[in-house]
Amino acid sequence: MDAVRRSIQPSTDDGEELEQIEISVLLEAIYRRYGYDFRDYNYGSIRRRIKHRMSCLNLNTVSALQEMVLHQPRVFQALAADFTISVTEMFRDANFFLAMREQVLPSLKSHPLIRVWHAGCSTGEEVYSMAILLKEAGLYRKCRIYATDINPSSLAQAEKGIYPLHKMQQYTRNYLSSGGKRAFCEYYRVRGHEAIFDRDFKSNMVFAQHNLATDSSFNEFHLIICRNVLIYFNGDLQRRVKQLFYRSLASAGYLALGSKEGIENIKGGEYYEIIDAGNKIYRKKSRN
């Protein structure tokens, strides 16, 4: 009897296939129930984060998680936060911000109004970093930064502009390595264990929820920054988002991507010139 029972049990491959089906159904259910589209995110990354949420809830199957997600919005919110979690800091990759200072911002000075889109801004550390660069270049007063993210809780934190004080030591080092010449503490005030960034920055910032997977362009920009977001998308979604960025850029506008991202899969050479290959900074070619 044991031999017969073993013979009809599914193989490991069958189990993996079933799990893929369950994950596909879960993502489709999330899209239909909540309007968030994670269907074209990188499968390996999505699977790991689903498994993490299942472990937190002590669940054995993706289907069990799906039932909770559909009927308990708080569970969905926790899972969505798992999907969109990101690692960020002020002036992260100091060489990138140094390249922005030296190779991009000087060419923006001729514009009467500079529009910048920070796509996938997370909790806002890099948004305030760019604001500081623009201020030091004398450009911030005529600049508008649009900071967007899919995660409303991350956006709320970004809009507050309040960060743990203990991180300021590292952020100061990053700032100086990026070419900063002033005392970094001039840009924030201390309240207990928090660093609260200058309110004047917020006058030229717009924070809004935007889903790169489903939402369209909403303005024409001179600079689009989207760093370390596309790596979580599959190839098809990466191409669609890069096309969205191209349509959203003004002529000779700049696109900045993450260190492991690039323009190769959209015939980039036809549409962009490379400004800094190492820091993944490109400029849109004029189309005749």
C-alpha angles and dihedrals in degrees: 000000000000090000091052092047092051092049094060097045114108119260124244089258090054089052092052091048091050091050091052089052091050092050092048091051091047093052091047090050091051090051093050096041102040106013095239112133114211094147095109098042118119106286097218093052093045092048092052092051093047089052090050092053091046089053091050090052094040092238127155102202139039088230090061089052090049092056091053093044092053096046102032114052091192090062089051091050091052092049092047089052088052090052094050102038112131140179115236143152139174114285090000109185094020092204089063092056091044088054090050090053095049106031108027114026096055090059092052094060094090093063116097089212124021118206118197126185118202101193115196092012094171110189094348106251093129091044091060089043090058091045089056091050091051091047092051090048090053092244106104097090090063096039133095118197117201108200115191137176138162093232113081094197091054090049091051090054092046092052091053092055092208120138137172111281092221089067094059093084091061092040090052091054090049091049093052091047089053091060099269114159103182132077103276091213088069088078098060142033126223124241113175106300094345136092111213114198122225113284090220089075091062093060089075098037129092117193117198140159112251131168112211090199096060113008126090135225115292104185145358114266137198092204131023119189119190111156126179095351102099092059088074092058129080120244096268094051092045090056092048093050093047089052088051090053092048092052090047096053124094117230108290089010120152130244121197121191136177126279093260095042133081147159098256099112095055098055086262095182090064094052107029142037117218113246098173117002095190095051094038096238118154137177124217114244119234111251115222 
